[in-house]
């Protein structure tokens, strides 16, 4: 009967995204359209009014559902003004998104200090009272969290790209993504579902900018963390490429970060354009195939029906593609060819409108969906590391998951164990 339909006037239980300001539970809203553009990334989470600083133990189950929805639909969420939180909050928060998360940082129980591993160059420390939480940034800090002398290094593209920006371009404020990646060692430990970052100190510096092969520059905050969505990357494939990607698993190089330690990347930070500088696999640290990461090329993620193209273009080693009709398997194990195929799929994401660059404010607590985005350092900060107000300090927590990434397409023989079967 027209006119007699009962419409609930205010349904907090379902209208999660829009009840901000009513002060009851946790809520979120996507970032403004001019910030998101085509990236499919970014939301701001508002804590319940009674909770100025996040306290995971006080969140209701409904609050946690909203938080998961915010993250899995938007890939990167920010909670502002969290200065003063305890570092032990980060591992607790990570478990809201992955109940199988171990209490071990995915880079291992201790910071990577082995000089053979490219990741040791960050000099990242760990917080003694929360060893799952790494300390990253730029500059030297005295007596921080019980560490007498802490030095953190902000890596930038000049250390990794084949042809870095010229001094003239650097002087004009240009920067580049250092290396697109997921947070995972691709060996022995599975990638975390999320990574959580907290900005303790943010440098006061002029904006910097990114250059793209097409279109205008993108102005970003100095040291912004850049993200692109695996769902958006998949969307940009044509039908044949989608089919290939859905039928393919990716094997990563044994001890991948040692393998690529001497390699140099393209200017978009997505791949390694030449072959020849790889450390031979019989010269990297001891390894066995059963611990080498192998993942589907396209992942199925929680609470989001979209396929996610999740591949680390610099660390790839081998592709196995299975024809779903015949069951025939085609292996590409020439590293140059593997990189070329993956780069062919990912390079079109490198456009201003597909990139979300988080502009850090002190106190930001950022959760990103490590299995739904690729991310990269940007910025040229090292030259400012000695300035009192130009240093940077972030906390970072990403913990090995108990479950391997799931294939989007469940074809016969697909390997979802997380590790190579050789
Ligand atoms: Fe990272």
Boltz pocket constraint, residues with backbone or C-beta under 6 A from the ligand:
constraints:
  - pocket:
      binder: B
      contacts: [[A, 181], [A, 182], [A, 183], [A, 375]]
      max_distance: 6.0
